[in-house]
Amino acid sequence: MWGDFDQVQPSKEALRRMLRTRRRALSLAEVARLSGMVCRLAAELAVYVQARVVGVYHAADHEVDPESLMRHAVSLGKKVALPVTDAGEKGMVFVEWGPERGMAVGPFGIMQPCWTGEVADTVARDDLDVIFVPLVGFDRRGGRIGYGGGYFDRYLAGTPGGKPCLVGLAYGCQEVAEIPAAPHDCRLHYVITEGGVTCCA
């Protein structure tokens, strides 16, 4: 673990700041190397192998970059979808993605698929078999801390039957002993780091 910081219960905002600092300390070469390791492990995960529809995210701020996993999924004939977070009343929707799809800068400077608002381009939540979720930090019980916008928690509220399966992609340095969680916070089923796969269920 990471010393005295993990022995206390900091606020979510303090935890978020500390974990983002840890992640930003990684060089771009380390980000690329570790992202490759994480994506290779993700491609072997049974829920991904069996999935027909996969939700992913566009990396920002030294996050694990899932682009190689996205391209791998497309090569296998899986449908891939990325979040669009300025979707009006819906807050966030998933829009089908392919290598030729146009991308634009969305809220917070994160790239997302160009979307005209057509429902036909979206992927329903219940059709997503697995979502690879971005995160700032995690614990081994599936606790996740994001960026504070609450987009994923609202999108997944009331998800029945454990579908879609939620898989966090992270570096080992993003793990803490415990994430302070509210009842509405979504919990991860798995977390994948360069060190391996943790089943949180």
Secondary structure, DSSP 8 states (H G I E B T S, - for coil): --GGGGGS---HHHHHHHHHHHHHTS-HHHHHHHHHHHHHHHHH-HHHHH-SEEE-----TT----HHHHHHHHHTT-EEEEEES--GGG--EEEEE-TTS-EEE-GGG-EEE---S-GGGEE-GGG-SEEEE--SEE-TTS-EE--SS-HHHHHHTT--TT-SEEEEE--GGGB-S-----TT----SEEEETTEEEE--
